[in-house]
Amino acid sequence: MDDARFTDTSDQDLLAQHVAGDPDAFGELVRRHRDRLWAVALRTLGDREEAADAVQDALVSAFRAAHTFRGQSAVTTWLHRITVNACLDRARKAASRKTAPVDDAERLDQLMEPHESAEAPAERQDLHRELLAALATLPAEQRAALVLVDMQAYPVAEAARILEVPTGTVKSRCARGRARLLPLLSHLRTTRGEHKDGSTGRNRTPGTSVPPASGPRDVGNGDPAAVKGGGGLA
């Protein structure tokens, strides 16, 4: 249940209260940001268990390292940075046992956010599955950049702060990632608003780019596995 005490409390003040010993402040931070952290982890790693573990690792790290936060970036940027680093660590460790691209329907469904699976038209779900399967074939660094910029709609400068790299590096990773995705998605290319049979549909989604979210926001009801044991870690 939401704590009304924190309604008007900023993220930075919540972190300061946590450092000062408030047992509920960090739990409120988790409640505010876990859905976006979960979305980034899930789309970067492409596996529910790995994403849940990465978010858990990241939140434990943030909980323990809160006293090191110096306010040089937004708290949400700091949390995303820790989460992306946890994802990249897991992706690099998994590289030695690299598997085939995600191609089975059950696992592709796992990449869909709950509200997408329940509410999006079937055609859009199919498109998302193919896009996410192609995304899973990219190197982890390119995937992370594309997830932040093209799927979560973060500005390049903010993505650069999260990834702790220059903006030019983010642009380069996105460009290389898009170039690698294009051959995998060329069969989806159709005229905007036109179906393969020539009929039109206003909801047709262009098939050559990763569909962004509508700005950095909560992605709906986050998966319970994203933060094992619920919100607070105190």
C-alpha positions as CSV (number, residue, x, y, z in Angstrom):
1,M,0.0,0.0,0.0
2,D,1.2,3.5,-0.9
3,D,2.5,5.5,2.0
4,A,0.8,8.9,2.0
5,R,3.7,10.4,4.0
6,F,5.8,10.4,0.8
7,T,3.2,11.9,-1.6
8,D,5.1,15.2,-2.0
9,T,8.6,13.8,-1.2
10,S,11.1,14.0,-4.0
11,D,13.2,11.0,-5.0
12,Q,16.4,12.7,-3.7
13,D,14.8,13.4,-0.4
14,L,13.5,9.8,-0.2
15,L,17.1,8.6,-0.7
16,A,18.4,10.9,1.9
17,Q,15.7,9.7,4.4
18,H,16.7,6.1,3.7
19,V,20.3,6.9,4.4
20,A,19.2,8.7,7.6
21,G,17.5,5.5,8.7
22,D,13.8,5.7,7.6
23,P,12.8,2.1,7.1
24,D,10.1,2.9,4.5
25,A,11.8,5.4,2.2
26,F,13.7,3.0,0.0
27,G,10.5,0.9,-0.5
28,E,8.7,4.0,-1.8
29,L,11.6,4.6,-4.3
30,V,11.3,1.0,-5.5
31,R,7.5,1.4,-5.8
32,R,7.9,4.5,-8.0
33,H,10.6,3.1,-10.3
34,R,10.5,-0.7,-10.4
35,D,8.2,-0.9,-13.4
36,R,10.5,1.1,-15.7
37,L,13.6,-0.8,-14.3
38,W,11.8,-4.1,-15.0
39,A,10.9,-3.0,-18.5
40,V,14.6,-2.1,-19.3
41,A,15.9,-5.3,-17.8
42,L,13.4,-7.5,-19.5
43,R,14.0,-6.0,-22.9
44,T,17.8,-5.9,-22.5
45,L,18.1,-9.5,-21.3
46,G,15.1,-11.1,-23.0
47,D,14.5,-13.6,-20.1
48,R,12.2,-13.2,-17.1
49,E,14.4,-14.9,-14.6
50,E,17.6,-13.1,-15.7
51,A,15.7,-9.8,-15.7
52,A,14.2,-10.4,-12.2
53,D,17.7,-11.3,-10.9
54,A,19.3,-8.3,-12.5
55,V,16.7,-5.9,-11.0
56,Q,17.0,-7.6,-7.6
57,D,20.8,-7.3,-7.8
58,A,20.5,-3.6,-8.8
59,L,18.1,-2.7,-6.0
60,V,20.2,-4.4,-3.4
61,S,23.3,-2.5,-4.7
62,A,21.4,0.7,-4.7
63,F,20.1,0.0,-1.2
64,R,23.6,-0.5,0.1
65,A,25.3,2.3,-1.9
66,A,22.7,5.0,-1.2
67,H,25.1,6.9,1.0
68,T,27.4,7.3,-2.1
69,F,24.8,9.2,-4.1
70,R,26.0,12.8,-4.5
71,G,23.1,14.3,-6.5
72,Q,25.1,14.8,-9.7
73,S,22.3,13.1,-11.7
74,A,18.6,12.4,-11.0
75,V,17.9,9.5,-8.7
76,T,16.1,7.7,-11.5
77,T,19.2,8.0,-13.7
78,W,21.3,6.6,-11.0
79,L,18.9,3.6,-10.5
80,H,18.7,3.0,-14.2
81,R,22.5,3.1,-14.4
82,I,22.9,0.5,-11.7
83,T,20.2,-1.7,-13.4
84,V,21.7,-1.5,-16.9
85,N,25.1,-2.4,-15.5
86,A,23.6,-5.4,-13.7
87,C,22.0,-6.4,-17.0
88,L,25.2,-6.0,-19.0
89,D,27.2,-8.0,-16.4
90,R,24.7,-10.9,-16.8
91,A,24.7,-10.6,-20.5
92,R,28.5,-10.8,-20.7
93,K,28.6,-13.8,-18.3
94,A,26.0,-15.5,-20.5
95,A,28.0,-14.9,-23.7
96,S,30.1,-18.0,-23.2
97,R,27.0,-20.1,-23.3
98,K,25.4,-18.2,-26.1
99,T,22.2,-19.7,-27.3
100,A,20.2,-19.4,-30.5
101,P,18.1,-16.3,-31.0
102,V,14.8,-16.3,-29.1
103,D,12.3,-18.0,-31.5
104,D,9.7,-20.0,-29.5
105,A,6.4,-18.5,-29.0
106,E,6.3,-19.1,-25.2
107,R,9.5,-17.3,-24.5
108,L,8.7,-14.4,-26.9
109,D,5.5,-13.9,-24.9
110,Q,7.7,-13.4,-21.9
111,L,9.2,-10.3,-23.5
112,M,5.8,-8.6,-23.8
113,E,4.8,-6.4,-20.9
114,P,1.5,-7.5,-19.2
115,H,-0.5,-4.6,-20.5
116,E,0.8,-5.1,-24.0
117,S,-0.1,-8.8,-24.1
118,A,-3.6,-8.1,-22.7
119,E,-4.6,-5.0,-24.7
120,A,-2.6,-4.6,-27.9
121,P,-4.1,-5.8,-31.1
122,A,-2.9,-9.2,-32.3
123,E,-1.1,-7.7,-35.2
124,R,0.9,-5.4,-33.0
125,Q,1.7,-8.3,-30.7
126,D,3.1,-10.3,-33.6
127,L,5.2,-7.3,-34.7
128,H,6.5,-6.8,-31.2
129,R,7.5,-10.5,-31.0
130,E,9.5,-10.3,-34.2
131,L,11.2,-7.0,-33.3
132,L,12.1,-8.3,-29.8
133,A,13.4,-11.6,-31.2
134,A,15.7,-9.6,-33.6
135,L,16.7,-7.3,-30.7
136,A,17.9,-10.3,-28.7
137,T,20.5,-11.1,-31.4
138,L,22.4,-7.8,-30.8
139,P,25.4,-7.4,-28.6
140,A,24.5,-6.4,-25.1
141,E,25.8,-2.8,-25.4
142,Q,23.9,-2.1,-28.6
143,R,20.8,-3.7,-27.2
144,A,20.9,-1.6,-24.0
145,A,21.3,1.6,-26.0
146,L,18.4,0.7,-28.3
147,V,16.1,-0.3,-25.4
148,L,16.7,3.1,-23.7
149,V,16.5,5.3,-26.8
150,D,14.0,3.5,-29.1
151,M,11.8,1.5,-26.7
152,Q,11.8,3.6,-23.5
153,A,12.1,6.9,-25.4
154,Y,14.9,8.4,-23.3
155,P,16.7,11.3,-24.9
156,V,20.2,10.3,-26.1
157,A,21.8,12.6,-23.5
158,E,19.9,10.8,-20.7
159,A,20.7,7.4,-22.1
160,A,24.4,8.4,-22.1
161,R,24.2,9.4,-18.5
162,I,22.6,6.1,-17.6
163,L,25.2,4.1,-19.6
164,E,28.1,6.4,-18.5
165,V,29.3,6.8,-22.0
166,P,29.5,9.9,-24.3
167,T,26.4,10.8,-26.3
168,G,28.3,10.0,-29.5
169,T,28.9,6.4,-28.3
170,V,25.1,6.0,-27.7
171,K,24.4,7.3,-31.1
172,S,27.0,5.0,-32.6
173,R,25.6,1.9,-30.8
174,C,22.1,2.8,-31.8
175,A,23.1,3.3,-35.4
176,R,25.0,0.0,-35.5
177,G,22.2,-1.8,-33.8
178,R,19.6,-0.5,-36.2
179,A,21.8,-1.4,-39.1
180,R,22.0,-5.0,-37.8
181,L,18.3,-5.2,-37.2
182,L,17.3,-3.9,-40.7
183,P,18.1,-7.2,-42.6
184,L,16.3,-9.2,-39.9
185,L,13.2,-7.0,-40.2
186,S,13.1,-6.2,-43.9
187,H,10.2,-8.6,-44.5
188,L,8.1,-6.4,-42.2
189,R,8.5,-3.3,-44.4
190,T,5.3,-2.2,-46.0
191,T,4.0,1.2,-47.0
192,R,2.8,3.1,-43.9
193,G,-0.9,2.3,-43.3
194,E,-1.0,-0.5,-46.0
195,H,-1.4,-4.2,-45.4
196,K,0.3,-6.8,-47.5
197,D,-3.0,-7.4,-49.4
198,G,-3.1,-3.7,-50.3
199,S,-5.8,-2.7,-47.9
200,T,-5.2,0.1,-45.4
201,G,-5.3,0.2,-41.7
202,R,-4.8,3.2,-39.5
203,N,-3.2,1.2,-36.8
204,R,-0.6,-0.4,-39.0
205,T,2.8,0.0,-37.3
206,P,5.9,0.6,-39.6
207,G,8.0,-2.5,-39.4
208,T,11.6,-1.2,-39.6
209,S,12.0,0.4,-36.2
210,V,11.7,-0.6,-32.6
211,P,8.4,0.9,-31.4
212,P,9.2,3.4,-28.6
213,A,7.2,3.7,-25.5
214,S,5.4,7.0,-25.1
215,G,8.1,8.6,-23.1
216,P,9.9,7.5,-20.0
217,R,7.1,6.3,-17.8
218,D,5.8,3.4,-15.7
219,V,4.9,0.6,-18.0
220,G,1.9,-0.6,-16.1
221,N,1.7,-3.2,-13.5
222,G,5.2,-4.6,-13.2
223,D,5.8,-8.3,-13.1
224,P,5.9,-9.5,-9.5
225,A,9.1,-11.4,-10.2
226,A,10.9,-8.1,-11.0
227,V,11.4,-7.3,-7.4
228,K,11.4,-10.6,-5.4
229,G,9.8,-10.2,-2.1
230,G,7.9,-6.9,-3.0
231,G,8.9,-3.3,-2.7
232,G,11.1,-2.6,0.3
233,L,14.4,-4.2,0.9
234,A,14.9,-2.8,4.3
